[in-house]
Amino acid sequence: MKHELPKLLYAYDALEPYIDARTMEIHYAKHHQAYVNKLNEALAKHSELEVKTIEELLKDLEAVPEDVRMAVRNHGGGHYNHSLFWDLMAPFDATQGRPKEPEGELAEAIKSAFGDLPKFKEQFANAAAGVFGSGWVWLTLSERSESKGLSIMTTPNQDTPVSKGQKPILGLDVWEHAYYLKYQNRRPEYVEAWWNVVNWEAAAHNLGK
């Protein structure tokens, strides 16, 4: 089956004023769609790969034929990362009752790993500011038996934590196309604004899985 652009669960302007509508439209309908299109083009060269999920492909890139491996890494990573990213944001209408900070198991896991939520946010923001060029910053859970705690990691370009044995819980796109129309070169300001639209329920769901 061909990979498809996932349905966006809110309108382009739903995250205003923190994420502007024009950026959302270009980011979702142009950038993400391009990753999907180029991923499908690559997979069409090897029909045996088309039955695999995007996560299965990215977890074992060495098993992907060499002639399309880089395309799967880049475009498949872009598709996977962005599919997570859209669901990790949500508008906060007062009637929806979504928590504005983590609760339950996720809150306890963050406290255990970082001390408290402000310390986590500070470390996460520092990691985001430190990404050179384009990339992502993540809150991840190790899938390896020797280390089961939460940690913060960064990935360059469209590399993804699952290729490194990590389960992404929360992720932030720090490519310039994610913020430049509104924030220009002020990446720390974008990161600070982003906390206002984080969907902590989705992050908790990722942890629960």
ZIKALIN-V714686 format. One record per pair of residues at least 24 apart in sequence whose C-alpha atoms are under 6 Angstrom apart, sorted by the first residue. I is the first residue (numbers start at 1). J is the second residue. D is the distance in whole Angstrom. If there is no record, write none. Layout:
i: (I;I)
j: (J;J)
d: (D;D)
This chain:
i: (1;14;15;18;35;35;35;36;39;39;42;58;59;59;74;77;77;77;78;88;88;88;89;89;89;90;90;102;106;134;135;135;136;136;136;137;137;138;138;139;139;140;140;140;140;141;141;142;169;169;169;170)
j: (50;91;91;193;75;78;79;79;75;76;68;163;162;163;158;158;159;160;158;198;199;202;197;198;199;197;199;200;204;175;174;175;172;173;174;171;172;170;171;169;170;166;167;168;169;166;167;166;203;206;207;203)
d: (6;6;5;5;5;6;6;6;5;6;6;5;5;5;5;5;6;6;5;6;5;6;5;5;5;5;5;5;6;4;6;6;6;5;5;6;5;6;4;5;5;6;5;4;5;6;5;5;5;5;6;6)
